[in-house]
Amino acid sequence: MIWDGSPIHRCAEVGEFLAEIGRAIHLEVLPLYTPDLNPVKWMWKHLKMVELSNQPCLDLEMLHMELRLALGRLYDKPKLSQSFFEGAGPTL
């Protein structure tokens, strides 16, 4: 598992989960903000800044639906999806 150490990932629940699973997985710790080392950051950035930009959601159910639709649109763009894992990420 790749872990970037972001504050949201350092809450008590995450610590408890990691303690519970023990050595079941290898944890690779990255510096706090290193999108060049963690390609999924480019995907999330694209989803937030492009696919879900100006998309108001009234509740979590609507957010979940819009995220699924955005991921579907991303799935239909294989070259864009591949670019997240090829180094510098896409140009927005």
MODELLER restraints for C-alpha pairs under 7 A, 6 or more apart:
rsr = mdl.restraints
at = mdl.atoms
rsr.add(forms.Gaussian(group=physical.xy_distance, feature=features.Distance(at['CA:1:A'], at['CA:25:A']), mean=6.75, stdev=0.5))
rsr.add(forms.Gaussian(group=physical.xy_distance, feature=features.Distance(at['CA:1:A'], at['CA:26:A']), mean=6.00, stdev=0.5))
rsr.add(forms.Gaussian(group=physical.xy_distance, feature=features.Distance(at['CA:1:A'], at['CA:27:A']), mean=4.92, stdev=0.5))
rsr.add(forms.Gaussian(group=physical.xy_distance, feature=features.Distance(at['CA:1:A'], at['CA:28:A']), mean=6.04, stdev=0.5))
rsr.add(forms.Gaussian(group=physical.xy_distance, feature=features.Distance(at['CA:2:A'], at['CA:27:A']), mean=6.00, stdev=0.5))
rsr.add(forms.Gaussian(group=physical.xy_distance, feature=features.Distance(at['CA:2:A'], at['CA:28:A']), mean=4.82, stdev=0.5))
rsr.add(forms.Gaussian(group=physical.xy_distance, feature=features.Distance(at['CA:2:A'], at['CA:29:A']), mean=6.15, stdev=0.5))
rsr.add(forms.Gaussian(group=physical.xy_distance, feature=features.Distance(at['CA:3:A'], at['CA:27:A']), mean=6.75, stdev=0.5))
rsr.add(forms.Gaussian(group=physical.xy_distance, feature=features.Distance(at['CA:3:A'], at['CA:28:A']), mean=5.98, stdev=0.5))
rsr.add(forms.Gaussian(group=physical.xy_distance, feature=features.Distance(at['CA:3:A'], at['CA:29:A']), mean=4.89, stdev=0.5))
rsr.add(forms.Gaussian(group=physical.xy_distance, feature=features.Distance(at['CA:3:A'], at['CA:30:A']), mean=5.92, stdev=0.5))
rsr.add(forms.Gaussian(group=physical.xy_distance, feature=features.Distance(at['CA:4:A'], at['CA:29:A']), mean=5.84, stdev=0.5))
rsr.add(forms.Gaussian(group=physical.xy_distance, feature=features.Distance(at['CA:4:A'], at['CA:30:A']), mean=4.50, stdev=0.5))
rsr.add(forms.Gaussian(group=physical.xy_distance, feature=features.Distance(at['CA:4:A'], at['CA:31:A']), mean=5.77, stdev=0.5))
rsr.add(forms.Gaussian(group=physical.xy_distance, feature=features.Distance(at['CA:4:A'], at['CA:32:A']), mean=5.35, stdev=0.5))
rsr.add(forms.Gaussian(group=physical.xy_distance, feature=features.Distance(at['CA:4:A'], at['CA:33:A']), mean=6.88, stdev=0.5))
rsr.add(forms.Gaussian(group=physical.xy_distance, feature=features.Distance(at['CA:5:A'], at['CA:29:A']), mean=6.74, stdev=0.5))
rsr.add(forms.Gaussian(group=physical.xy_distance, feature=features.Distance(at['CA:5:A'], at['CA:30:A']), mean=6.57, stdev=0.5))
rsr.add(forms.Gaussian(group=physical.xy_distance, feature=features.Distance(at['CA:5:A'], at['CA:31:A']), mean=6.56, stdev=0.5))
rsr.add(forms.Gaussian(group=physical.xy_distance, feature=features.Distance(at['CA:5:A'], at['CA:32:A']), mean=5.23, stdev=0.5))
rsr.add(forms.Gaussian(group=physical.xy_distance, feature=features.Distance(at['CA:6:A'], at['CA:32:A']), mean=5.36, stdev=0.5))
rsr.add(forms.Gaussian(group=physical.xy_distance, feature=features.Distance(at['CA:35:A'], at['CA:41:A']), mean=5.41, stdev=0.5))
rsr.add(forms.Gaussian(group=physical.xy_distance, feature=features.Distance(at['CA:35:A'], at['CA:42:A']), mean=6.74, stdev=0.5))
rsr.add(forms.Gaussian(group=physical.xy_distance, feature=features.Distance(at['CA:36:A'], at['CA:87:A']), mean=6.53, stdev=0.5))
rsr.add(forms.Gaussian(group=physical.xy_distance, feature=features.Distance(at['CA:36:A'], at['CA:88:A']), mean=6.47, stdev=0.5))
rsr.add(forms.Gaussian(group=physical.xy_distance, feature=features.Distance(at['CA:39:A'], at['CA:84:A']), mean=5.57, stdev=0.5))
rsr.add(forms.Gaussian(group=physical.xy_distance, feature=features.Distance(at['CA:39:A'], at['CA:85:A']), mean=5.30, stdev=0.5))
rsr.add(forms.Gaussian(group=physical.xy_distance, feature=features.Distance(at['CA:40:A'], at['CA:84:A']), mean=6.86, stdev=0.5))
rsr.add(forms.Gaussian(group=physical.xy_distance, feature=features.Distance(at['CA:42:A'], at['CA:84:A']), mean=5.55, stdev=0.5))
rsr.add(forms.Gaussian(group=physical.xy_distance, feature=features.Distance(at['CA:42:A'], at['CA:89:A']), mean=5.81, stdev=0.5))
rsr.add(forms.Gaussian(group=physical.xy_distance, feature=features.Distance(at['CA:43:A'], at['CA:84:A']), mean=6.07, stdev=0.5))
rsr.add(forms.Gaussian(group=physical.xy_distance, feature=features.Distance(at['CA:47:A'], at['CA:70:A']), mean=6.86, stdev=0.5))
rsr.add(forms.Gaussian(group=physical.xy_distance, feature=features.Distance(at['CA:51:A'], at['CA:70:A']), mean=5.56, stdev=0.5))
rsr.add(forms.Gaussian(group=physical.xy_distance, feature=features.Distance(at['CA:52:A'], at['CA:70:A']), mean=6.84, stdev=0.5))
rsr.add(forms.Gaussian(group=physical.xy_distance, feature=features.Distance(at['CA:57:A'], at['CA:63:A']), mean=5.40, stdev=0.5))
rsr.add(forms.Gaussian(group=physical.xy_distance, feature=features.Distance(at['CA:74:A'], at['CA:81:A']), mean=6.51, stdev=0.5))
rsr.add(forms.Gaussian(group=physical.xy_distance, feature=features.Distance(at['CA:80:A'], at['CA:90:A']), mean=6.93, stdev=0.5))
rsr.add(forms.Gaussian(group=physical.xy_distance, feature=features.Distance(at['CA:83:A'], at['CA:89:A']), mean=5.54, stdev=0.5))
rsr.add(forms.Gaussian(group=physical.xy_distance, feature=features.Distance(at['CA:83:A'], at['CA:90:A']), mean=5.76, stdev=0.5))
rsr.add(forms.Gaussian(group=physical.xy_distance, feature=features.Distance(at['CA:84:A'], at['CA:90:A']), mean=6.25, stdev=0.5))
